[in-house]
């Protein structure tokens, strides 16, 4: 009997152009990069990668011409790395070896400015490759190279118009259990899709149209596992919960016609 594998998709949209990329994952250790032209709603199927691409630590340049991604095979000689490529291909134009699953990835401040989430000393460009002319690289934040999907994912959410409404709550650790840390309240982000009301009083009465809930647990192996990802919509005057498995980011960013 043939075993059917599930497929997950995750979309990242450019900020200044009608273009995006889709990371299609499935089976679990195979990922395909797809370029999405939003103007014509056409797809350009690109390169496959046998390994893991951490989609929530990836970013597109404002024009959509360049993709920054964090990938891993956990095999020598590189094990894991952050790279810049030209969609729909993953061939590295620039690459920084990482070696583990902590940190990695980054974000584009602009077309020629990148924050790299690597520890000091892990920001050395792979031999034989060079940066695009005038491109600047700096380390991310005050403690670069740590965390997993967070903190990069958090920064991307804020940049894309989401606001952190609640940091979430977790109970005490149980070091003998399969789940060490478990969130009892989700990390909550909110976003108003339309423009802010003119008056402060009106804004206080205005309910957020989109609400993102991230429920997270830390397993004993030391890896964060996302238990559920939900987007709540209040566009019709009522709050209706819908599960958005991986595609929510592109979904919320596409303007209605």
Secondary structure, 3 states (H helix, E strand, C coil): CCCCCCCEEEEEECCCCCEEEEEEECCCCEEEEEEEECCCCEEEEEEEEECEECHHHCEECCCCCCEEEEEECCCCCCCEEEEEECCCCCCCCEEEECCCCCCCCEEEEECCEEEECCCCCCCCECCCCCCCCCCEEEECCCCCCCCCCCCHHHHHHHHCCCEEEECCEECCCCCCCCEEEEEEECEEEEECCCCCCCCHHHHHHCCCCEEEEEEEEEECCCCEEEEEEEEEECCCCCCEEEECCCCHHHHHHCCCC
